[in-house]
Structures are given as structure tokens and as C-alpha cells.
């Protein structure tokens, strides 16, 4: 049995299962969407705040002096 045949059979089984319990399918899709969205948001914040260099010449020479 080829890979495509097994994949098609699994896809048909998944569609039948989703028709039997659409609430569970909606919950699974919503969970995946929230997880992917949160991961993307956190990565974008991390990249913008930590990974990108500061927009100044020689940013490693910036110093804050507080008394």
C-alpha cells in the first residue's frame, strides 16, 4: 500500500470523525490557532526588543548614569 493511499484513507477517517463530533474539531482547531498565534506574537516581540540592534551608531557604547 502506497503512501498516498494511506494518506487518503487517514484523511477520509479524519473527515468522518469531524462530522461525528464537530465541537471537538472546533476546539482542536481553536487550540492550534491560539497556540500558533501566541508563539508568533512572542517571537515578534522577542525579535523586535532583543534581537534587533538599536538604531544608533555604536549601540554597544550607550551608557546610563544614574545617581
C-alpha positions, 0 to 999 in steps of 0.5 A, a space after each residue: 500500500 502506497 503512501 498516498 493511499 494511506 494518506 487518503 484513507 487517514 484523511 477520509 477517517 479524519 473527515 468522518 470523525 469531524 462530522 461525528 463530533 464537530 465541537 471537538 474539531 472546533 476546539 482542536 482547531 481553536 487550540 492550534 490557532 491560539 497556540 500558533 498565534 501566541 508563539 508568533 506574537 512572542 517571537 515578534 516581540 522577542 525579535 523586535 526588543 532583543 534581537 534587533 540592534 538599536 538604531 544608533 551608531 555604536 549601540 554597544 557604547 550607550 551608557 546610563 548614569 544614574 545617581 
